[in-house]
């Protein structure tokens, strides 16, 4: 009896996000049937793609039991660099995208050097760079709004066969991340490191290099995410991306990434980001008081983290040291 | 046949304290060397030197006739040496195949070639007669199966020497049998093996040669056929040193302070009953992983137990550590620095930590600093803690022995009925040890009960009124002071009958 209960609770823990997702969709569908029209659903995914791209990158970091709080500032600073490349050097959009991502790589490398070489814990390192990166951007712009050339919006609002560009970029990022995580040596080593850093070291893995790459990937994704979002609005103000790290981390954790490392997937991040966006837009659709929305969002994030904690407890219970056969 | 692995004058000391000293030993090709020794005899340090985890202070190692100076675990693995540790080193979130190939996957177009690794893994698992799919997560396997996966990893790395460190600790008898068959298979393939174990009969049965370590030195070696289990135990037993211990100044009463009956917890304890009387020092002996600290944690309410009951002064103990401290328990843990002290905080604060509740001053129950200062100062004098200004000096500035006195003192402030002391003299120098022994004797003489856990049999022989021996989570024997005998106790701990 207890065994089948265990199985049920195990199933619920494993699929908590999907269950919540299904519940949310059904609820909104009943409340406002227009919510489930294709246009509305495409809009949800499009809006989710910005947080989603960054959440995919964040998943790499969470898999190593690390954290990156600086993504919001990277989302601000990287597009700004791309903006200078476009405005002052007259470069076209593709070059600007590359410039943004390269900026992300550089910023991620700064995080990586501090964490791997100087052994400052990720939380503190990225809290510091959160202020550092934004501060640098604020200094460059003197806190003034930065206007991008018009072509960027043309790019941002474009699409292929009716599919908005952000969704295509999001899909591509998620697919590549999935391939890297599930089917390359580096990806599997990220999982191994997250499961046991000491074990990874003893197995002769290059742990420093593994750890460095996840922060670089995370920042590069955040940079791309910021650029895609800026491409929608065409200007960058001083507060852009502030607090985005919470949405991004929440999306990754909702998608099943464990803050304790070793568990998570690229598709999970996609689901998590889409779920958050579904909840947000659904609240608008169903006409819920605007001021209640952050509360509901907070509750959902709390549930996700709670489930993660309970899951980790289960895992720990299984791993508890025994000194005699059970 | 030449020597596979040889040590020449190999030494390693930690801060001047030798862990392995001047070890010279050679191992033949395709042989099985059994290594035995008491806790702290230097086995782990030796293995860590072979494995590239620690660097020798002096001397050298030779591997297949050439100098061998591993700088990392990867160097050892590359040389063809694999370790099967007691605590397995597998990634539980990855599959069996991934665990084998984690340090280098065969690739196709940059992606992992799953077909190839699954097929090769299946082949290796087949050689070990392990019937699990390569794509199963290691987290789903039993301890015995995990160990076979670890051995599979060694085979995959083409290890010529496989070092087993206490491999049977968490295995069932059946799994142990299977392990021995696997070891025979490995030997059949021409591989050499180092087998470290506390189970002497296994060592005798499996080994070609036996090496005995004591205090970091090689004290006995020879063909296994020349070794009786009695000789193994004799060789492992330490030196004789008089005057290390104060005379016990009281005789214990027969009224129990603590009595624990039939404590069981799957995987940890099996039907453990233990009683400590007023004024008694009860020694708890056992090898590493025998379940002594685990028992202490259960008694103190840190870990759960499924069946059995614990009473203090005839009243059942319930709840967590908080309730148990209130009932009169005190626990000096084995990890003084991490669990026993706030290293950065002043000595006085450390001393007042447990009893801070007592120092509330009306009307707002704020801490009465003057009384804290008075009482902690009195405790400092009482225990002769060698410190200047205890309100200023942080605990980390004290020597190991004085730190331990602070830990004992913080409990004494509460006048507990029963002290659990887990390795109370670990990392304490000889002089300070004597002072701690005196302190323990004094607690017993004033009617307290003491449960003293130690890996040093000598100190239990010197201090305890009675010694209870544990092995694999069970109580396997009990010896009164007038019957103390090293060989009897050790053979219980090693669960052997002296032939």
Contacts between the chains, C-beta under 8 A, distances in Angstrom:
chain1	res1	chain2	res2	distance
A	179	B	111	6.9
A	183	B	111	4.5
A	183	B	112	5.3
A	183	B	114	7.8
A	184	B	105	8.0
A	184	B	107	8.0
A	184	B	110	6.8
A	184	B	111	6.2
A	184	B	112	6.3
A	185	B	104	7.2
A	185	B	105	4.5
A	185	B	107	7.0
A	185	B	112	6.4
A	188	B	94	6.6
A	188	B	98	5.5
A	188	B	102	6.4
A	188	B	105	7.0
A	188	B	112	7.0
A	189	B	102	6.4
A	191	B	91	7.1
A	191	B	93	5.8
A	191	B	94	5.9
A	192	B	91	4.5
A	192	B	93	8.0
A	192	B	94	6.0
A	192	B	98	7.7
A	192	B	102	5.1
A	194	B	93	7.4
A	195	B	91	4.4
A	195	B	92	6.1
A	195	B	93	4.6
A	195	B	94	7.0
A	196	B	89	7.7
A	196	B	91	6.1
A	199	B	89	5.0
A	199	B	90	7.2
A	199	B	91	6.2
A	200	B	91	7.8
A	200	B	102	7.9
A	201	B	73	6.9
A	202	B	53	7.9
A	202	B	73	4.6
A	202	B	89	5.6
A	203	B	73	7.1
A	203	B	89	7.0
A	203	B	102	5.7
A	203	B	103	5.4
A	204	B	72	6.9
A	204	B	73	5.4
A	204	B	74	3.1
A	204	B	77	5.6
A	204	B	78	8.0
A	204	B	103	5.0
A	205	B	102	6.8
A	205	B	103	5.9
A	262	B	91	7.8
A	262	B	93	4.5
A	263	B	93	6.3
A	315	B	139	7.9
A	318	B	139	7.1
A	319	B	92	6.9
A	320	B	267	7.3
A	321	B	87	7.8
A	322	B	143	7.5
A	322	B	170	5.5
A	322	B	266	8.0
A	322	B	267	3.3
A	322	B	268	6.3
A	323	B	169	6.7
A	323	B	170	7.0
A	323	B	267	7.3
A	323	B	268	6.2
A	323	B	289	4.9
A	323	B	290	7.2
A	323	B	291	5.3
A	323	B	294	6.6
A	323	B	472	6.4
A	323	B	473	5.4
A	324	B	170	7.0
A	324	B	267	6.3
A	324	B	268	7.2
A	324	B	270	6.6
A	324	B	291	7.5
A	324	B	472	4.6
A	324	B	473	4.4
A	324	B	474	7.7
A	325	B	143	7.4
A	325	B	170	6.3
A	325	B	171	6.5
A	325	B	172	4.3
A	325	B	175	7.7
A	325	B	267	7.5
A	326	B	266	5.2
A	326	B	267	4.5
